[in-house]
Amino acid sequence: MAGGKQTPRQRMIGIMYLVLLGLIALNVPDSLLDAFKNITISLDSSSKNVTNGVETTFQTFEATKLKDEPQRAAPILKRAKDAAAVAESLVKYVEYLRALLVKEGGGINPTINDVDARENLDISPRLMITDKRADSLKDKIDQTKAQLFAALNEKERKGVNFSLNTDAPPSSLGVTKTWQDAYFGEGIPLGATLTTLAKIETDTKNAENEVVKRILGEAEKAQVNLDQFNAVAVAPTSYVLVGQPYTADVFLTAYDSKLSPNITVGGSPLTVDAGKGKYAGSTSSVGLHTWSATISFKDNDGKIQTYNTPSQTYMVAAPSATVSPTKMNVLYIGLPNPLSISAPGIAKENLRVTMTGGSISGSNGNYTATVSSIGQATVSVSGELTKGKTSFLGSSIFRVKRIPDPKAQFAGKSGGNTSAANIRAQDRVFAKLEDFEFDAKFNVTRFTLLIAKPRQDVVTLSATGNELTSAMKSFMNNVTPGTTVVFKDIIAVGPDGSQRGLDPIVLSAN
């Protein structure tokens, strides 16, 4: 209503408007407000999990890459932390708005565990629209999204699609609204506004997580800079018979002293210092031994490049065993872990392989290790050097880990916006592992579905397995733009047989 002196008619119109607002407020059902509250709680929990994940990512990076390669890792870490600070600025502003709205709404009512005036239709339009806070929020979101995108280089930006946005919703019945009016304007209950802000906060944390991981991933890409040169002489063998020629290749070699490549001999890693690996062979008894090294590193495009040295021979005291994991240096619970085991100078069929902390099967150099508990496992190898005489050759210790948690997906997404048609076309919830070497399958065993259509009661349904029930399909067939679909309480079981609680999926139909 306008200020100043009013006519009786103006005062009557104002009174009728207030009465109308009151009637509208009375028509907001508690079930819808409870649904908004539950979604807000789920979003806050998801934000906390993402925050913990980002902190762990930084801690791991600082304990590994920053420690091993400080000159290369420090600028990358700073770039990631600068990006995280940009996201944190927006999160703090959203938390300020939430606190302001809760205070204006009478604080938290312990009886309903929600803001006391959650059904109020005046607070959000007044504080957010009239006082222009929604405009400020929109500007901050757009600036944050642009700054996070700018923090990535051209290669890192590939495939980035932030759910954080301020796109106006589609027109409905010929009515077009701005983003501000659609989510904070007239007719929006205070409880719904708080849910919207919680979603913005979750989207911001997800965007931060995406950017931080992509930036820190640059440390895995070696920037090769040849800065050291050596003269090298390589002889095919250091052991020759009388009358045999002794030859050697003599050449100039260059290497990157700041690079820490992965150098292995027979599958066993070497200690690398200033770009060079140090190999020490066994000399406990007489015998001729042949070895070669494998050097691998990531080039500037992130591709693994592998080089093998020419075979080298030297006189050794006793044969040594080589145990190398076929796929990685970790054994996973619930999976068959392939191992390749050999001992130079000893036929593969004469090897005897045992294992503590698990079980091992196979023969002729190809074995499969099975483990059941987190910790360490030791693979020991003995060999028949002469007929009837078996000697211990060596052992290798492996870390035992459980398979990482998968990400829940519906309609090909783990959250954000998608078309109503895409949502209607799907009928299953999936749990997928990303960037994992093994082909491990997870099956969703149960989940709960929430469907929140504008100005309608929230539908809550539960299912066993990963497929929508007939009742769910019926409601999902009526999903329209503006509907929020939430999958929560998602449980999946993988090859190790353990139940995993997965993060919720929050989809907004457009």
C-alpha positions in Angstrom: 0.0 0.0 0.0 1.1 3.6 -0.7 2.2 6.0 2.0 0.6 9.3 2.8 -3.1 10.3 3.2 -5.5 7.6 1.8 -9.1 7.8 0.7 -11.6 5.6 2.4 -11.7 3.5 -0.8 -7.9 3.0 -0.7 -8.0 2.0 2.9 -10.7 -0.5 2.2 -8.7 -2.0 -0.7 -5.7 -2.2 1.6 -7.7 -4.0 4.3 -9.2 -6.4 1.7 -5.6 -7.2 0.4 -4.4 -8.0 3.9 -7.4 -10.3 4.4 -6.7 -12.0 1.1 -3.1 -12.6 2.1 -4.3 -14.1 5.3 -6.7 -16.4 3.6 -4.0 -17.5 1.2 -1.7 -18.2 4.0 -4.3 -20.4 5.7 -4.5 -22.4 2.5 -0.9 -23.5 2.6 -1.1 -27.2 3.8 1.1 -28.4 6.6 2.1 -31.4 4.5 3.6 -29.2 1.8 5.5 -27.1 4.5 6.7 -30.3 6.1 8.0 -31.5 2.7 9.9 -28.2 2.2 11.4 -28.7 5.7 12.5 -32.3 4.9 14.0 -31.3 1.6 15.9 -28.4 3.4 17.3 -30.9 5.9 18.4 -33.3 3.2 20.0 -30.4 1.3 21.9 -29.2 4.4 23.1 -32.7 5.0 24.3 -33.0 1.4 26.1 -29.6 1.7 27.9 -30.8 4.8 29.0 -34.0 3.1 30.4 -32.1 0.1 32.2 -29.6 2.5 33.8 -32.5 4.3 34.8 -34.0 0.9 36.4 -30.8 -0.3 38.4 -30.5 3.0 39.6 -34.1 2.7 40.6 -33.4 -0.9 42.7 -30.4 0.2 44.3 -32.4 3.1 45.2 -35.3 0.8 46.7 -33.0 -1.8 48.8 -31.2 0.9 50.0 -34.5 2.4 51.0 -36.0 -1.0 51.5 -33.7 -4.0 52.5 -30.5 -2.1 54.9 -32.6 0.0 56.4 -34.5 -3.0 56.4 -31.7 -5.6 56.1 -28.3 -3.8 57.3 -26.2 -6.7 54.6 -27.5 -9.0 51.9 -28.2 -6.5 51.9 -24.9 -4.6 50.6 -22.7 -7.4 47.9 -25.3 -8.2 46.9 -25.5 -4.6 46.6 -21.7 -4.4 44.4 -21.6 -7.5 42.1 -24.2 -6.0 41.9 -22.4 -2.6 41.1 -19.1 -4.4 38.2 -20.8 -6.2 37.0 -22.3 -2.9 37.1 -18.8 -1.4 34.9 -17.5 -4.2 32.3 -20.2 -3.5 32.5 -19.6 0.3 31.7 -15.9 -0.1 28.4 -16.8 -1.8 27.7 -19.5 0.8 28.1 -17.0 3.6 25.8 -14.5 1.9 23.1 -17.3 1.5 23.5 -18.2 5.2 23.1 -14.6 6.1 19.8 -14.4 4.2 18.6 -17.7 5.8 19.4 -16.4 9.3 17.6 -13.1 8.5 14.5 -14.8 7.2 14.4 -17.2 10.2 14.7 -14.3 12.6 11.9 -12.4 10.8 9.8 -15.6 10.9 10.0 -15.8 14.7 12.9 -18.2 14.9 12.8 -22.0 15.0 9.8 -23.6 16.6 11.0 -26.7 18.4 7.6 -28.3 18.2 7.7 -28.5 14.4 11.5 -28.2 14.1 11.0 -25.4 11.5 10.7 -21.7 11.3 7.7 -20.6 13.3 6.0 -18.5 10.5 6.9 -20.9 7.7 3.5 -20.4 6.1 3.8 -16.6 6.0 3.5 -15.2 2.4 4.6 -11.7 3.2 8.1 -12.1 4.7 9.9 -13.4 1.6 8.5 -10.8 -0.9 9.2 -8.0 1.5 12.7 -8.9 2.5 13.8 -10.4 -0.9 11.8 -8.5 -3.5 10.9 -5.1 -2.0 14.3 -4.7 -0.3 16.1 -5.9 -3.4 18.0 -8.7 -1.7 16.9 -11.2 -4.4 18.5 -8.9 -7.0 21.8 -8.9 -4.9 21.6 -12.7 -4.6 21.1 -13.1 -8.3 24.1 -10.9 -9.1 26.3 -12.8 -6.6 25.3 -16.2 -8.0 26.0 -15.0 -11.6 29.4 -13.5 -10.5 30.3 -16.7 -8.5 29.4 -18.9 -11.4 31.5 -16.8 -13.8 34.5 -16.6 -11.4 34.4 -20.4 -10.8 34.3 -21.0 -14.6 37.2 -18.5 -15.1 39.3 -20.3 -12.5 39.5 -23.3 -14.9 41.7 -23.4 -17.9 40.4 -24.5 -21.3 41.0 -28.2 -20.8 39.5 -28.2 -17.3 36.3 -26.5 -18.5 35.4 -29.4 -20.8 32.2 -31.1 -19.6 31.6 -28.6 -16.8 27.9 -27.9 -16.2 27.1 -26.2 -13.0 23.6 -26.7 -11.5 24.1 -23.2 -9.9 22.2 -20.8 -12.1 19.6 -18.0 -12.1 17.6 -18.9 -15.2 14.0 -17.7 -15.2 11.5 -20.6 -15.2 9.4 -21.3 -18.3 6.2 -19.3 -18.8 3.1 -20.9 -17.3 -0.4 -20.1 -18.6 1.1 -17.1 -20.5 2.6 -15.7 -17.3 6.3 -14.9 -17.4 8.2 -14.3 -14.1 11.8 -13.3 -13.4 14.0 -15.7 -11.4 13.6 -13.4 -8.4 9.8 -13.3 -8.5 9.5 -17.0 -9.3 11.4 -18.1 -6.2 10.9 -15.3 -3.7 8.0 -13.2 -4.8 4.3 -13.0 -4.1 2.6 -16.3 -3.0 5.9 -17.9 -1.9 5.7 -19.2 1.7 8.7 -18.5 4.0 9.4 -22.3 4.3 9.7 -22.6 0.5 12.1 -19.6 0.4 14.3 -21.3 2.9 14.4 -24.5 0.9 15.3 -22.5 -2.2 18.2 -20.9 -0.4 19.3 -24.3 0.9 19.4 -25.6 -2.7 21.4 -22.6 -3.8 23.9 -23.4 -1.0 24.1 -27.1 -2.0 24.6 -26.1 -5.7 27.3 -23.7 -4.7 29.2 -26.4 -2.7 28.8 -28.9 -5.6 30.2 -26.3 -8.0 33.1 -25.6 -5.6 33.8 -29.4 -5.3 33.8 -29.8 -9.1 36.2 -26.9 -9.7 38.6 -27.8 -6.8 38.9 -31.4 -8.0 39.5 -30.3 -11.6 42.2 -27.8 -10.6 44.0 -30.2 -8.2 43.8 -32.8 -10.9 46.3 -30.7 -12.9 49.0 -31.9 -10.5 48.6 -35.4 -12.0 49.7 -34.0 -15.4 53.4 -33.7 -15.5 54.9 -30.6 -17.1 58.0 -32.1 -18.6 60.9 -29.7 -18.7 64.3 -31.2 -19.7 66.8 -29.3 -17.5 69.5 -31.9 -16.8 71.9 -33.6 -19.2 74.1 -36.6 -18.6 76.5 -38.7 -20.7 75.6 -42.3 -20.5 77.2 -45.6 -21.5 75.0 -48.7 -21.7 76.4 -52.1 -22.2 74.1 -55.1 -23.2 75.9 -57.1 -20.5 78.6 -56.8 -17.9 79.4 -60.5 -18.1 81.2 -61.9 -21.2 83.0 -65.0 -22.1 86.6 -65.2 -23.3 86.7 -64.2 -26.9 83.3 -62.5 -27.0 83.2 -58.8 -27.9 82.2 -56.3 -25.3 80.1 -53.4 -26.7 78.3 -50.4 -25.3 76.0 -47.6 -26.5 77.3 -44.1 -25.5 75.0 -41.2 -25.8 73.7 -37.9 -24.2 70.5 -38.1 -22.2 68.3 -35.4 -20.9 65.7 -35.5 -18.0 63.5 -33.3 -15.9 65.0 -33.1 -12.4 61.7 -31.8 -11.0 59.6 -34.6 -12.4 58.7 -37.6 -10.2 58.0 -40.3 -12.7 56.8 -43.8 -11.7 59.9 -46.0 -12.1 59.6 -49.7 -11.6 61.9 -52.7 -12.0 60.1 -55.9 -12.4 56.9 -54.2 -11.0 58.6 -52.9 -7.8 58.7 -49.1 -7.5 62.0 -47.3 -7.1 62.8 -44.3 -4.9 62.9 -41.3 -7.2 65.2 -38.3 -6.4 65.5 -35.3 -8.7 63.9 -37.2 -11.5 66.2 -40.2 -11.2 65.4 -43.6 -9.8 67.8 -45.5 -7.6 67.9 -49.3 -8.2 69.9 -51.7 -6.0 70.1 -55.3 -6.9 70.7 -58.3 -4.6 74.3 -59.6 -4.4 74.0 -62.4 -1.8 75.2 -65.3 -4.0 76.7 -66.0 -7.4 74.4 -65.9 -10.4 73.6 -63.9 -13.6 70.6 -61.7 -13.4 68.8 -59.6 -16.1 66.6 -56.6 -15.4 65.0 -53.6 -17.1 63.2 -50.6 -15.8 59.8 -49.2 -16.8 59.3 -45.4 -16.6 55.9 -43.9 -16.8 54.5 -40.4 -16.4 51.7 -38.2 -17.5 52.4 -35.8 -20.4 51.1 -32.3 -20.8 47.8 -33.8 -22.2 47.3 -36.0 -19.2 48.1 -39.2 -21.1 50.3 -41.9 -19.6 53.6 -42.3 -21.5 55.6 -45.4 -20.8 59.3 -46.2 -21.7 61.3 -49.3 -21.1 65.0 -49.4 -20.6 67.2 -51.9 -22.5 67.8 -55.2 -20.6 70.6 -55.0 -18.2 72.6 -58.0 -16.7 74.7 -58.3 -13.6 76.0 -61.0 -11.4 73.8 -61.6 -8.4 73.9 -63.8 -5.4 70.4 -65.2 -5.6 67.3 -64.9 -7.7 64.7 -62.3 -6.6 61.0 -62.4 -6.9 58.8 -59.9 -8.6 55.2 -59.4 -7.6 53.2 -56.7 -9.4 49.5 -56.0 -9.3 48.0 -56.2 -12.8 45.8 -53.2 -12.4 46.9 -51.1 -9.4 48.9 -51.3 -6.2 45.8 -51.9 -4.0 43.7 -55.0 -3.3 39.9 -54.4 -3.1 37.5 -56.3 -0.9 34.9 -58.2 -2.8 36.7 -58.2 -6.1 39.1 -60.7 -7.8 42.4 -58.9 -7.8 44.7 -60.2 -10.6 48.4 -60.5 -9.8 51.3 -61.3 -12.1 54.1 -63.1 -10.2 57.5 -64.3 -11.7 61.0 -64.9 -10.6 63.9 -64.5 -13.1 65.8 -67.7 -13.6 63.0 -69.9 -12.2 60.2 -71.5 -14.3 56.8 -70.1 -13.5 55.5 -73.6 -12.7 58.1 -74.0 -10.0 56.9 -71.0 -8.0 55.0 -71.5 -4.7 52.8 -68.5 -3.8 51.1 -68.0 -0.4 49.3 -65.1 1.1 48.4 -63.7 4.6 45.5 -61.4 5.1 43.6 -63.1 2.3 43.7 -66.0 -0.1 45.3 -66.5 -3.5 44.7 -68.9 -6.3 46.1 -69.5 -9.8 49.3 -70.8 -11.4 52.0 -70.2 -14.1 52.5 -66.6 -13.2 48.8 -65.5 -13.2 47.1 -65.4 -9.8 44.0 -63.9 -8.2 44.0 -62.5 -4.7 40.8 -62.3 -2.6 40.6 -60.2 0.6 37.8 -59.5 3.1 39.0 -56.9 5.6 40.6 -53.5 5.4 44.3 -53.4 6.3 47.3 -55.1 4.7 48.0 -58.4 2.9 51.3 -60.0 2.2 52.1 -62.1 -0.8 55.1 -64.4 -0.3 56.9 -66.3 -3.1 59.2 -69.3 -2.9 60.8 -71.2 -5.7 62.4 -74.5 -6.5 66.0 -73.5 -7.4 67.2 -77.1 -7.7 65.2 -80.3 -7.8 63.8 -81.0 -4.3 65.2 -77.7 -2.8 62.8 -74.7 -2.3 64.0 -71.3 -1.2 62.2 -68.2 -0.1 62.5 -65.5 -2.8 60.6 -62.5 -1.4 57.3 -61.0 -0.5 55.2 -57.9 -1.2 52.8 -56.0 1.1 49.6 -54.6 -0.4 47.1 -52.2 1.0 43.6 -53.6 1.3 40.8 -51.1 0.8 37.0 -51.3 0.2 35.5 -50.3 -3.0 34.6 -46.5 -3.0 31.0 -45.4 -2.8 29.2 -45.0 -6.1 27.1 -42.0 -7.0 23.3 -42.3 -7.3 21.9 -41.3 -10.6 18.4 -40.9 -12.1 17.8 -39.7 -15.6 21.5 -39.6 -16.1 22.0 -37.0 -13.4 23.0 -36.8 -9.7 21.2 -33.5 -9.2 20.4 -30.2 -10.7 18.0 -29.3 -13.5 16.6 -31.4 -16.3 13.5 -31.5 -18.5 10.2 -32.8 -17.2 10.1 -35.1 -20.2 13.5 -36.6 -19.3 12.2 -37.4 -15.8 9.0 -38.9 -17.0 11.0 -41.2 -19.4 13.0 -42.9 -16.7 12.0 -45.8 -14.4 15.2 -46.8 -12.5 17.7 -45.4 -10.0 21.3 -46.4 -10.7 24.5 -46.4 -8.6 27.6 -45.9 -10.7 31.3 -45.8 -9.9 33.3 -43.0 -11.6 36.9 -43.3 -12.5 37.4 -46.8 -11.0 39.7 -49.3 -12.6 37.6 -52.4 -11.9 34.3 -53.3 -13.4 32.5 -53.3 -10.0 28.7 -53.3 -10.1 26.4 -51.7 -7.4 22.7 -52.5 -7.2 20.3 -50.1 -5.6 18.2 -52.1 -3.1 15.8 -49.4 -1.8 15.0 -45.7 -1.9 12.4 -43.1 -1.0 10.9 -40.8 -3.6 9.5 -37.3 -2.9 7.6 -35.4 -5.6 6.8 -31.7 -4.8 4.6 -30.0 -7.4 3.9 -26.3 -6.9 0.9 -25.7 -4.6 0.3 -29.4 -4.2 0.9 -31.9 -1.4 4.2 -33.6 -1.6 4.0 -37.3 -2.5 6.3 -39.6 -0.6 6.7 -43.2 -1.7 9.2 -45.9 -1.0 10.5 -48.8 -3.1 12.5 -51.9 -2.8 15.1 -52.5 -5.6 16.1 -49.9 -8.1 12.9 -49.7 -10.2 10.0 -47.3 -9.7 6.9 -48.9 -8.4 3.7 -48.7 -10.4 2.4 -46.0 -8.0 5.7 -44.0 -8.5 5.4 -44.3 -12.2 1.8 -43.0 -12.1 2.9 -39.9 -10.2 6.1 -39.4 -12.2 4.0 -39.4 -15.4 2.4 -36.2 -14.2 5.7 -34.4 -13.5 5.6 -30.9 -15.1 8.0 -27.9 -15.2 8.5 -26.5 -11.7 8.2 -29.9 -10.0 11.0 -30.9 -7.6 11.8 -34.6 -7.5 14.0 -36.0 -4.7 15.4 -39.5 -4.2 16.7 -40.0 -0.7 17.5 -42.9 1.7 19.2 -44.6 -1.2 20.8 -47.9 -0.3 23.1 -49.8 -2.7 25.0 -53.1 -2.3 28.2 -53.8 -4.2 30.5 -56.8 -4.7 31.7 -56.7 -1.1 28.2 -57.2 0.2 28.1 -54.1 2.4 25.2 -51.6 2.3 26.1 -48.1 1.2 24.0 -45.1 2.0 24.2 -42.7 -1.0 23.8 -39.0 -1.3 20.3 -37.8 -2.3 19.3 -36.8 -5.8 17.5 -33.5 -6.1 16.1 -32.7 -9.6 14.3 -29.6 -10.7 12.0 -30.1 -13.7 12.1 -27.4 -16.4 
